[in-house]
């Protein structure tokens, strides 16, 4: 019996579903079931469910206690395929995909959902999975799925592109499950922390006592009333004091000799905590001992995740003291070590850099021993400068040393930068594609990295963590070159991370552990587990990292180690 079934929720709690044949067309009649969860639960032989949108379907299954091993998310696939075709920014709902197949007017994607209370700033982000998009009849979903398979076959590397789509779909499952599980959160400890740092709250919702005191200190230092929460007011006050500043960023303020600087920096730090993770945030986002943000896989064009609300990916270290495991449980906090340089070694196929990255030892120390006379700081600056485009001053000198020793690695990112400057598309190793440049036409394959044989050079492609929208493509060519230089590395790292999450999720499920994935950001994952499972979870994380490396990049010497801490409190992990 085929392992692929298409399923579509119907009105009420029901569903329609059909089994597919090898040709991606129905191999049986359309079945109608009165209960969506039971329709899935009663078919344990199905190894991949195909549906329109994981956020639209999977939460209903989880609420009914039904988990699936694998899925294919049609709308997530559509976004990836549009990007690969140089059409990122076009409507990406299943309804839009169907309209393009039938040459009918393409409906726009629905507007992004309003951010939830306390949500992170959405500036420079794009919504990768249109919320509230129009459901399609089952037969239409089958038609869209079949056409997407043909489009996968037409890509430069169909196998890699299918792997990317599968891993993105797996990431959608992980995201939904993490929202349900929630990150353990002690509201009582959080309130104690706020009182300790900010003091008492005043009636009417004004600034707490400590912020008010610091605001008075800032004003006293300037000799007039100054609003420290208003950058323009602070810049004007410094100007009146004969000091020119262009911003109120900490690094710029720290260079100034003025009595207002110290209280101003302290004010800014505490103000951020008050507004981003203060009492209002706690009331809005923590329920029943859990913080449950809505994770958005692929929330940036590089593939890195964001959250729709709650600022989950910017939890300050001091606030992490409120993240405490349940009694008898532990948090296994795993950080991928030097992930991006290791990814660069794997995708560039530079033999020298692969040898450096072929150990779990500190990569920058090993690099410094081979090319920088043991100077770890210079080695780190050189390698990160190659990835981020820091190619002036000392960065240029360090880059020259790096290029002599690891020519294929540097050429890989240099080629990606050149492609971006010329308005061409670049891709991650698996096929996630950068936004097109303004005015650019179809994909120029000369700018797309091809798979090199080990030891052979290849053009580059790279995905940056900066949260750029497709509209970013209209910036100047140098800036776009820096973006594409980074896109291949960070984007390929995001692809690796998806495969790592999928492997870890599978191992936890197959081992019958009570452990749950509860948090993820680009190089860090947290598993909440009974204390007696911590050693097994730790081993599973390490194995998942190495397996993801082999699946994503093939058999290379590169290792993907983790620094892992088993703790009761998140703040104790690092």
C-alpha positions, 0 to 999 in steps of 0.5 A: 500500500502506498505511504503517501496520502493527501488529506484536507479538513472539511467543515466541522471536524471531518476530512477528505483523503485519498491515497496516491500512486507512483505518478502522484495521482489518486490511486483510489477513491476519495474517502470522507471521514467524520473525524480528522484525527481519527482518519490519521490515527487509524492509518498508522501505515501512512508514512507521509501525510500531504496537506495544504499547511501544517499550521492549518492542520497539525495543531488540530491533530495535536489537540486530539493527541495525534502525532504524525511522523512525516508530512509534506507541506504544500504551501511551504514547498510552494515558497521554496519552489518560487524562490528557486525559480527566481519568483520569491515575493509572488503569492505562495498559497496553495490557491495561488499555485493552483491558479498559476497551473490553470492560468487563471487570475492569481489571488493575493496572499492574505495579509499577515496576521496581526502580531500577538501581544508582546510580539517581536518587531516584524520590520524586515521580516516576511511571512513565509506561510500565509495565515488564513489562506484559502482552503482547497478541495482535495482534488485541487490539492492533489493537482498542486502536489503533482505539479510541484513534483514536476517542478522539483524534477526541473531544479538543478539538483532535484534530490537536494531540493526534495530533501530541502522541502522534506526538511522544511516540512519536518521543521513545521511539525517540530514548530507546532509540537514545541508550541504545544509543549511550551518552554518551562517558565516560573512566573513567580521567579520572573516577577521576583527578577523584575522587582529586583531589577526594576523596583516597584510598579506605579499605578497607571502603568508608568515606568517602575521605580528604578527606571524613574530614578535613572531618568532623573539621574540622566536629566540631572547630568544634563541640567534639564529634563531629558527623556532617555527613552527618546533617542532624538531627545538624548542626541539633542541633549548631548549636542547642547553639551557640545558632544556630537553623537549619531545614535544612542547605541551602547558602543557609541555612548561608551566612548563618551566622557559625560556623567549622563552616560552611565545612568543612560546605558543602565536605563536602556538595558532595564527599559528593554527588559521592562518593555520586552519581558516585563510584567505585561509580557509575563501576563500575556505569554506565560500560562500554566508554567509554560511559555508557548510562542508560535515558531515560524520556520523559514521566517527569514529568507535565509531559512532561519526561524522567527516567532510570531509573538513573544520575542522567544528568540531574544530572551535576555540572560537575566530573564533565563533565570525564570526558565526552570525545568519541572521537578525531577526533570532537566533542560538539555541545552545544546549549542552547535560549535562554530556551526557556520565555519564548519558548514563553509568547509563542507559546502566549499569542499576545501580539503584544508578547511575540511581537515580543520573542521574534522575534529570536535576540538575548537575550530578557531584554535586548529585554524590558528595553528595552521595559518595564523601562528597560533593567534586564535583571535586573528584566525576567528576574525579572518574566517568570519570576515570571509563569511560576512564580507569584512574585507578592509583594514586588518580584515583584508590582511587576515583574509589574504592569509586565509585565501592562501591556505584555504583557497576553495573556501574563500573562492566559494564565498567570493563567487557568491558575493560576485553573483549578488553584485551582478544581480544573479541568484545564489542558493544554499547547498540544498537549494534555498534561493536568495531574493532576486535583485530588483529588475533582474530576470529569470535565474542566471544559473552561472550564479548558482553553486554547482556540486563540486567533487571533493577538492574541486572549486565551485561557485558560491551561494550564501544565506544571511541571518539578517532579516531581509525581505525580498524587497531587500534585493533593490539595495546597492550592489555592494550590499547585495554582494555582502548579503549573498556572500553570507547567504550561502553559509548561514542558509546552508547552516539553517538547512543543516539545522532542520535536518538535525531537528528532524533526526533528533525528533525521530530518535526521541520518538522511536526511543519511547522517551518522555523528552520533548523539544521545547526551544530552538534558535539557529544554533541552539536547541533545548530538550526538556526531559526526566533527569534519568533520560538526560544522558540518552538525550545528550547522545541523541543530540550529538548523533543527530548533528553528525547524521544531519551533516552526512545527509545534507553534505554527503560523506565529508570529514567535517564534524558538527559537535555540540557544547551541551549542558544538563541544567535545571535552570536555563541561565546556568547553561552558559 
